[in-house]
């Protein structure tokens, strides 16, 4: 059997053998740990069990996502200096971790769409909309070297193409998430995304607030692959990717709190860029202490019929 976290991770393996129901794993305590009974055909037996979950993610794939526009210089420098320390510190929260790196500035073109017109970015400064710099990897030295190799671009207007890396966090198969791993996109930013209405769904926001559309992979506005922020966030949740946002100032905090919550994530405002290591640890720690859905299932082939019912059938939002 498995105790499962939906949208989080698989936890304790429970072996179901003839007269035994339950065996402890390193990730959960079950009391009582075993049930031994002799039963005749058609007979059944029930037992109440208490499960103690530790605040540790058994397996996690974390993608660091960096806004490389000019205003992000201080945050990027801290991330470069602390990259190895940050990854090593997360060992206390993730038993088996991998890390990767995504970077972006903005689309290097000018657009006029849904009531907003501006130059998003400049190709002459090396601006680009999305780059998978290193897929999810166990090689922390390579990940740190990738972060240290990041170069700031420029960016044009205030809003950035955050929706694009959010979309790629589940659409880019090259990221290489492991089946069953907790998937996290840890984004470093300082503004709001391009979208035809960033007010949509935000508590307390009224009217339409356009920051321009996101043209998507073809980088042409008004085509079928344009990206809608709210749709992309919902798709992140459907694909079990959690958005954790680290922001360098408090502007639009209520927006980011709403957007990250759609994916089960959180928003953190930095007091200083030196707070980045502790901010990352705090955000990941909160994920380790939260279960969206817990169910008990038989996964040992041939024994599925032995578990007749579970009461209650699941626990949510623990």
Buried (B, 14 or more C-beta within 10 A) or exposed (E): BBBBBBBBBBBBBBBBEEEBBBBBBEBBBBEEEEEEEEEEEEEEEEEEBEBEBBEBBBBBBBBBBBBBBEBBEBBBBBBBBBBBEBBEBBEEBBBEBBBBBBBBBBBBBBBEBBEBEBBBBBEEBBBBBBBBBBBBBEEBEBBBBBBBEBEBBBBBBEBBBBBBBBBBBBBBEEBEBEEBBBBBBBBBBBBBBBBBBBBBBBEEBEEEBBBBBBBBBEBBBEEEEBBBBBEBBBBBBEBBBBBBBBBBEEEBBEBBBBBBBBBBBBBBBBEEBEBBBEBBBEBBBBBBBBBBBBBBEBBBEEBEEBBEEEEEEEBEEE
